[in-house]
Amino acid sequence: MLKIGRVRSRNCQGVTRRELLEVGGLGLLGLTLADQLQADDVLKAKPPTAKQPAQTSCIFIFLEGGPSQFETFDPKPNAIDDVRGPYGNIATSVPGIQICELLPLLAERMDRYALIRSLTGFSGGHTARPALTGALESLTTYGAVVTKLQDHAGAMPPYIHLGGKIFNTPGIGGGALGSAYDPVEILDPLGKQVQLPNFSLSADVSAGRFSQRQELLGAIDQLRANAHASPGIERLGTYYQRAVNMLTSNKVRDAFDLSLEPETRRTRYGANFFGQSLLMARRLVEAGTRFVQVKWYDWDGAWDIHGYNSTGVERMEEELCPRFDQGLSALLDDLQQRGMLDSTLVIAVGEMGRTPKINKWGGRDHWGACLFAWLAGGGIPGGTVVGQSDAKAAYPANDPVQPAELAATLYRLMGININADPRVRPFIGNASPVAALV
């Protein structure tokens, strides 16, 4: 993944165009931000095959570890104790729909989001593939596909990952599209003093010094221009200038600075990693980023509740659900108050569900046959529930939704014409969107 803020000292021989981009940390395996900007413009220059809907941004929340469907959005109050678990259900703002009592704030906002209770086809193992790509074996994430298939204008990076490394899925990111479509990776959204030093030019390279290096490059480039003058080379230089503008833009750097938010709003999101990551995601989308991928904590705070090597279902009450409930409800409110909810698709999905029976250690184990997806904004009809699980929330009872169908839904809602644009088919196969959501 692209990481911003790594630079080594150079000798007095000067720097190359490629090194200029590496000053900002955007050179990787010969691919740079400028290359991506050029590729985006090439795509933009192609005549559209069909009229595209207005563009929508996305905040995609990956609940690593796999949350329990029972203790969240698919409680089974009539099941036996070791299936139902220790928690009850509560009414929501939509008559006839109930969720677990551990999510009271989200219960009050059910009319603003939709649920899939019949998501299936996951492996049941620790892998981000089906959740982040729509396929069991793919490494090409939604954010990479959206970045490839849609134009992106402005200074903000088009695809950003917030949170720690994704475990057990090496290589996930740009995948088949290449590392040029990896996200910009912000491993610690909080940073020191609510700053993100890894996004600055470097610890010892000021914007002024950066500009001096640009002047040096300008002299070198003049020599190149004399030897290789052509309209193509002249145009190529614009991509480097756009990349430089991105690195030195105050708007870009400010978007990552949570200290610019009122303390009351930061408190509303929750004084924890997840809540502050969601707040930063909102800031990034507002500044112009198209796809923000948020990872829930690191491994020791994930949703794995086996009981024998982690705490059991009690952690759903003590830590997991309260933080999830507070952060996600705050994001819903914030987006709505800013008039951004209609243009921002928010999705939360885990890497699996949990077993229908509580084990002997008081936890739930891995289960890939039935889990939930949470969706809001971006045209999602609030108060909708897609599918139903069986009496033990073990398998879909009706309207099963496969990972590729969730992917097709996301792409459709983000304005990609999945019928007319053949470039999306390698990533969804023959899948169609979930009709009730589009």
Phi, psi and omega per residue, in radians:
M1 nan 2.634 3.139
L2 -1.261 2.272 -3.134
K3 -2.125 2.306 -3.077
I4 -1.734 2.272 3.006
G5 1.975 0.492 3.061
R6 -2.068 2.182 -3.105
V7 -2.606 2.485 3.060
R8 -1.978 2.728 3.139
S9 -1.200 2.624 -3.125
R10 -2.020 2.766 3.107
N11 -1.475 -3.084 -3.025
C12 -1.371 0.070 3.129
Q13 -1.318 -0.076 3.139
G14 1.635 -3.043 -3.098
V15 -2.259 2.672 3.112
T16 -1.631 3.008 3.053
R17 -0.979 -0.781 -3.118
R18 -1.086 -0.713 3.134
E19 -1.146 -0.569 3.091
L20 -0.991 -0.801 3.140
L21 -1.198 -0.566 3.129
E22 -1.237 -0.426 3.023
V23 -0.966 -0.660 3.107
G24 -1.558 0.019 3.085
G25 1.417 0.383 -3.040
L26 -1.931 0.180 3.041
G27 -1.644 2.310 -3.109
L28 -2.682 2.002 3.088
L29 0.941 0.653 3.102
G30 1.434 -0.007 -3.132
L31 -1.924 2.320 -3.083
T32 -2.197 2.966 3.053
L33 -1.004 -0.680 3.127
A34 -1.067 -0.682 3.088
D35 -1.051 -0.734 -3.127
Q36 -1.164 -0.709 3.114
L37 -1.085 -0.690 3.119
Q38 -1.145 -0.751 3.130
A39 -1.077 -0.694 3.133
D40 -1.091 -0.698 -3.131
D41 -1.238 -0.592 3.059
V42 -1.061 -0.761 3.110
L43 -1.122 -0.713 -3.107
K44 -1.105 -0.556 -3.086
A45 -1.260 -0.312 -3.133
K46 -1.260 2.410 3.124
P47 -1.141 2.372 -3.133
P48 -1.173 2.516 3.118
T49 -1.453 -0.356 3.122
A50 -2.774 2.748 3.112
K51 -1.157 2.217 -3.082
Q52 -1.652 2.511 3.068
P53 -1.147 2.914 3.089
A54 -1.038 2.491 -3.076
Q55 -1.243 2.523 3.124
T56 -2.165 2.499 3.036
S57 -1.596 2.908 -3.122
C58 -2.431 2.377 2.921
I59 -1.959 1.917 -3.083
F60 -1.866 2.092 -3.051
I61 -1.816 2.035 -3.130
F62 -1.722 1.982 -3.081
L63 -1.621 1.413 -3.061
E64 -1.083 2.450 -3.105
G65 1.778 -0.477 3.065
G66 1.520 1.723 3.137
P67 -1.293 2.639 3.094
S68 -1.268 2.291 3.067
Q69 -1.218 -0.490 -3.102
F70 -1.201 -0.811 -3.069
E71 -1.541 0.302 3.104
T72 -2.315 -1.566 -2.937
F73 -1.995 0.079 3.140
D74 -2.455 1.052 -3.136
P75 -1.196 2.665 3.135
K76 -2.156 1.349 -3.020
P77 -1.114 -0.370 -3.102
N78 -1.687 0.018 3.137
A79 -1.407 2.886 3.091
I80 -1.142 2.853 -2.973
D81 -0.996 -0.791 -3.046
D82 -1.351 -0.070 2.965
V83 -1.712 -0.860 -3.081
R84 -1.106 -0.733 -3.037
G85 1.552 -3.126 -3.003
P86 -1.470 -0.032 -3.009
Y87 -1.946 2.641 -3.135
G88 -1.663 -3.023 3.127
N89 -2.038 2.771 3.133
I90 -2.317 2.715 3.080
A91 -1.249 2.719 3.092
T92 -2.003 -3.087 3.131
S93 -1.259 -0.125 3.086
V94 -1.906 2.020 -3.109
P95 -0.943 2.346 3.094
G96 1.574 -0.162 3.118
I97 -1.896 2.216 3.112
Q98 -2.154 2.607 3.040
I99 -2.318 3.141 -3.096
C100 -1.173 2.555 -3.126
E101 -1.127 -0.206 -3.140
L102 -1.356 -0.060 -3.103
L103 -2.175 1.059 -3.046
P104 -1.173 -0.614 -3.123
L105 -1.217 -0.698 3.095
L106 -1.244 -0.514 3.074
A107 -1.073 -0.655 -3.140
E108 -1.230 -0.244 -3.053
R109 -2.053 0.335 -3.095
M110 -0.998 -0.494 -3.125
D111 -1.224 -0.133 -3.119
R112 -1.877 0.001 3.133
Y113 -2.500 2.943 -3.141
A114 -2.124 2.741 3.108
L115 -2.164 2.482 2.857
I116 -1.887 2.053 -3.139
R117 -1.780 0.070 -3.054
S118 -2.221 0.511 3.069
L119 -1.190 2.334 -3.037
T120 -2.588 3.138 3.104
G121 1.488 0.241 3.074
F122 -1.537 2.751 -3.030
S123 -1.333 -0.449 -3.039
G124 1.498 0.008 3.088
G125 -1.852 2.952 3.137
H126 -1.349 1.648 3.065
T127 -2.660 2.470 -3.135
A128 -1.551 -0.065 -2.992
R129 -0.987 -1.042 -3.073
P130 -1.100 -0.591 -3.111
A131 -1.260 -0.693 -3.011
L132 -1.762 -0.147 -3.110
T133 -2.221 -0.401 -3.078
G134 1.524 0.179 3.135
A135 -2.590 2.598 -3.075
L136 -1.188 -0.514 -3.035
E137 -1.946 -0.108 -3.045
S138 -1.361 2.630 3.015
L139 -2.010 0.092 -3.084
T140 -1.648 1.854 -3.004
T141 -1.320 2.819 3.094
Y142 -0.949 -0.780 -3.096
G143 -1.064 -0.633 3.113
A144 -1.170 -0.758 -3.122
V145 -1.139 -0.775 3.125
V146 -1.075 -0.733 3.130
T147 -1.107 -0.691 -3.136
K148 -1.218 -0.750 -2.970
L149 -1.529 -0.291 -3.081
Q150 -2.125 2.631 3.117
D151 -1.183 2.652 3.047
H152 -2.419 2.109 3.131
A153 -2.014 2.740 3.092
G154 1.776 3.086 -3.021
A155 -1.464 -0.405 -3.033
M156 -1.231 2.478 3.000
P157 -1.026 2.459 -3.065
P158 -1.327 -0.407 -3.006
Y159 -2.463 2.069 -3.076
I160 -2.260 2.391 3.047
H161 -1.883 2.208 3.101
L162 -1.913 2.226 3.101
G163 2.090 3.112 -3.073
G164 -1.248 -3.113 3.116
K165 -1.043 2.553 3.033
I166 -1.462 2.148 -3.043
F167 -1.401 2.663 2.950
N168 1.079 0.249 3.097
T169 -2.428 1.164 -3.131
P170 -1.099 2.460 3.068
G171 1.553 -0.094 -3.115
I172 -1.235 2.375 -3.082
G173 2.729 -1.986 3.099
G174 -1.187 -0.466 3.061
G175 0.926 -2.212 -3.096
A176 -1.133 -0.320 -3.131
L177 -1.469 -0.209 3.124
G178 1.696 2.873 -3.048
S179 -1.192 -0.266 3.066
A180 -1.093 -0.316 -3.117
Y181 -1.896 0.221 2.960
D182 -1.131 2.677 3.075
P183 -1.330 2.702 2.848
V184 -1.175 2.230 -2.966
E185 -1.872 2.097 3.072
I186 -1.955 1.696 -3.006
L187 -1.216 -0.590 -3.129
D188 -2.194 1.615 -3.120
P189 -1.066 -0.397 3.138
L190 -1.386 -0.811 3.105
G191 1.099 -3.112 3.098
K192 -1.451 2.320 -3.123
Q193 0.908 0.690 3.122
V194 0.958 0.582 3.092
Q195 -1.977 2.913 3.067
L196 -2.175 1.404 -3.069
P197 -1.095 -0.453 3.133
N198 -1.277 -0.076 3.062
F199 -1.760 -0.186 3.112
S200 -1.292 2.988 -3.088
L201 -1.031 -0.745 2.961
S202 3.042 3.068 -3.106
A203 -1.201 -0.442 -3.044
D204 -2.169 0.250 3.141
V205 -2.069 1.828 3.129
S206 -1.386 2.916 3.084
A207 -1.067 -0.615 3.116
G208 -1.135 -0.782 3.112
R209 -1.124 -0.640 3.105
F210 -1.073 -0.725 3.129
S211 -1.133 -0.635 3.090
Q212 -1.088 -0.679 3.096
R213 -1.143 -0.613 3.075
Q214 -1.070 -0.700 3.131
E215 -1.111 -0.712 3.085
L216 -1.055 -0.773 3.113
L217 -1.098 -0.625 -3.139
G218 -1.058 -0.712 3.113
A219 -1.140 -0.746 3.111
I220 -1.123 -0.732 -3.104
D221 -1.157 -0.498 3.105
Q222 -1.124 -0.684 3.082
L223 -1.109 -0.754 3.112
R224 -1.084 -0.709 -3.097
A225 -1.094 -0.656 3.135
N226 -1.131 -0.581 -3.079
A227 -1.554 -0.497 -3.011
H228 -2.226 0.517 -3.073
A229 -1.016 2.224 3.074
S230 -2.914 2.706 3.093
P231 -1.009 -0.588 -3.121
G232 -1.141 -0.786 -3.141
I233 -1.191 -0.691 3.109
E234 -1.041 -0.699 3.134
R235 -1.228 -0.612 -3.135
L236 -1.022 -0.621 -3.122
G237 -1.087 -0.451 -3.125
T238 -1.167 -0.517 3.140
Y239 -1.227 -0.662 3.088
Y240 -1.158 -0.665 3.121
Q241 -1.136 -0.703 3.099
R242 -1.106 -0.674 3.120
A243 -1.144 -0.737 3.088
V244 -1.063 -0.754 3.125
N245 -1.052 -0.647 3.117
M246 -1.124 -0.741 -3.088
L247 -1.195 -0.555 -3.051
T248 -1.775 0.060 -3.068
S249 -1.290 2.220 3.035
N250 -1.120 -0.593 3.141
K251 -1.070 -0.746 3.133
V252 -1.105 -0.849 -3.080
R253 -1.179 -0.649 3.127
D254 -1.140 -0.557 -3.121
A255 -1.071 -0.443 -3.122
F256 -1.646 0.013 -3.040
D257 -1.722 1.730 -3.118
L258 -1.206 -0.304 3.136
S259 -1.160 -0.260 3.110
L260 -1.384 -0.145 3.103
E261 -1.510 2.531 3.057
P262 -1.058 2.524 -3.104
E263 -1.074 -0.575 3.131
T264 -1.115 -0.658 3.130
R265 -1.246 -0.701 3.111
R266 -1.098 -0.671 3.109
T267 -1.166 -0.657 3.134
R268 -1.070 -0.674 3.123
Y269 -1.235 -0.427 -3.133
G270 1.943 2.327 -3.131
A271 -1.437 1.088 -3.126
N272 -2.635 2.921 -3.045
F273 -1.007 -0.773 -3.078
F274 -1.161 -0.855 -3.117
G275 -1.048 -0.774 -3.127
Q276 -1.229 -0.519 3.051
S277 -1.138 -0.706 3.104
L278 -1.143 -0.675 3.100
L279 -1.109 -0.752 3.100
M280 -1.127 -0.665 3.100
A281 -1.026 -0.751 3.100
R282 -1.071 -0.734 3.127
R283 -1.088 -0.714 -3.102
L284 -1.173 -0.753 3.113
V285 -1.123 -0.736 -3.141
E286 -1.094 -0.567 -3.128
A287 -1.414 -0.275 3.067
G288 2.269 -0.029 3.080
T289 -1.247 2.374 -3.081
R290 -1.464 -0.634 -3.043
F291 -2.393 2.056 3.086
V292 -2.032 2.162 -3.141
Q293 -1.839 2.093 -3.089
V294 -1.931 2.192 3.104
K295 -1.775 2.348 3.129
W296 -1.266 1.880 2.996
Y297 0.878 -2.854 2.978
D298 -1.905 -3.075 -2.915
W299 -1.001 -0.676 -3.092
D300 -1.219 -0.167 3.119
G301 -2.050 0.220 -3.087
A302 -1.328 -3.107 -2.998
W303 -1.556 0.273 3.119
D304 -1.317 2.041 -3.041
I305 -2.230 0.912 -3.121
H306 -1.106 -0.619 -3.076
G307 1.739 -0.753 -3.073
Y308 -1.472 -0.537 3.079
N309 -2.066 0.204 3.095
S310 -2.840 3.000 3.067
T311 -1.202 2.769 -3.081
G312 -1.577 -2.588 -3.033
V313 -1.109 -0.329 3.137
E314 -1.101 -0.441 3.127
R315 -1.215 -0.359 3.041
M316 -1.073 -0.645 3.138
E317 -1.432 -0.670 -3.000
E318 -1.351 -0.571 -2.999
E319 -2.434 -0.939 -2.889
L320 -1.159 -1.001 -3.088
C321 -1.144 -0.724 3.117
P322 -1.035 -0.728 -3.134
R323 -1.234 -0.708 3.093
F324 -1.098 -0.801 -3.124
D325 -1.081 -0.815 -3.116
Q326 -1.172 -0.865 -3.072
G327 -1.128 -0.807 -3.074
L328 -1.238 -0.655 3.090
S329 -1.170 -0.631 3.093
A330 -1.131 -0.707 3.115
L331 -1.105 -0.763 3.096
L332 -0.997 -0.855 -3.116
D333 -1.097 -0.784 -3.082
D334 -1.104 -0.813 3.130
L335 -1.083 -0.718 -3.133
Q336 -1.173 -0.771 -3.115
Q337 -1.122 -0.503 -3.128
R338 -1.590 0.019 -3.112
G339 1.237 0.442 -3.075
M340 -1.836 -0.117 -2.996
L341 -1.175 -0.676 -3.122
D342 -1.156 -0.464 -3.092
S343 -1.833 0.124 3.140
T344 -2.238 1.973 3.078
L345 -1.484 2.251 3.112
V346 -2.099 2.221 -3.133
I347 -2.296 2.400 3.040
A348 -2.208 2.185 -3.121
V349 -2.510 2.497 3.046
G350 -1.653 3.126 3.119
E351 -1.571 -0.066 3.094
M352 -3.052 3.031 2.944
G353 -1.766 -2.861 -3.134
R354 -2.191 2.756 -3.042
T355 -1.078 2.554 -3.137
P356 -1.148 -0.271 -3.111
K357 -2.122 2.307 3.063
I358 -1.196 2.305 -3.079
N359 -1.404 3.127 -3.047
K360 -1.201 -0.238 3.105
W361 -1.666 0.070 3.118
G362 1.450 0.377 3.123
G363 -2.206 -3.097 3.061
R364 -2.137 2.456 -3.097
D365 -1.666 -3.048 -3.080
H366 -1.185 2.566 3.130
W367 -2.748 2.030 -3.081
G368 -1.810 -0.046 -3.034
A369 -1.451 -0.273 -3.128
C370 -2.780 2.181 3.098
L371 -2.687 3.127 -3.086
F372 -1.925 2.804 2.892
A373 -2.284 2.463 -3.122
W374 -1.993 2.252 -3.065
L375 -2.403 2.440 3.111
A376 -2.629 2.794 3.058
G377 1.200 -3.092 3.048
G378 1.034 0.420 -3.125
G379 1.700 -0.012 3.107
I380 -1.137 2.262 3.096
P381 -1.310 1.983 -3.125
G382 -1.098 2.639 3.107
G383 1.366 0.204 -3.115
T384 -1.658 2.403 3.009
V385 -2.129 2.107 3.137
V386 -1.739 2.204 3.064
G387 1.298 2.949 3.134
Q388 -2.546 2.450 3.062
S389 -1.583 2.913 3.123
D390 -1.284 -3.055 -3.012
A391 -1.090 -0.361 -3.133
K392 -1.936 0.183 -3.081
A393 0.893 0.660 -3.116
A394 -1.701 -0.637 -3.116
Y395 -2.498 2.715 3.049
P396 -1.094 2.336 3.053
A397 -1.535 -0.483 3.066
N398 -2.773 2.822 3.080
D399 0.850 0.963 3.105
P400 -1.109 2.501 3.132
V401 -2.066 2.112 3.123
Q402 -1.509 2.756 3.126
P403 -0.928 -0.705 -3.123
A404 -1.151 -0.527 3.103
E405 -1.258 -0.630 3.033
L406 -1.126 -0.714 3.099
A407 -1.069 -0.798 3.134
A408 -1.077 -0.622 3.097
T409 -1.132 -0.806 3.131
L410 -1.047 -0.844 -3.103
Y411 -1.112 -0.717 3.117
R412 -1.078 -0.806 -3.108
L413 -1.178 -0.406 3.105
M414 -1.549 0.114 3.015
G415 1.628 0.180 3.086
I416 -1.547 2.180 -3.128
N417 -1.385 1.676 -3.033
I418 -1.276 -0.212 3.080
N419 -1.544 -0.661 -3.033
A420 -1.732 -0.307 -3.096
D421 -1.796 1.778 -3.076
P422 -1.184 -0.269 -3.100
R423 -1.165 -0.371 -3.110
V424 -1.489 -0.302 -3.034
R425 -1.104 -0.606 3.073
P426 -1.045 -0.321 -3.064
F427 -1.771 -0.180 3.125
I428 -2.293 -0.092 -3.107
G429 1.069 -2.290 3.132
N430 -1.719 0.208 -3.060
A431 -1.165 2.589 3.060
S432 -1.962 2.764 3.085
P433 -1.140 2.795 3.030
V434 -1.228 1.968 -2.974
A435 -0.987 -0.666 -3.079
A436 -1.205 -0.208 -3.052
L437 -1.890 -0.184 -3.119
V438 -2.082 nan nan
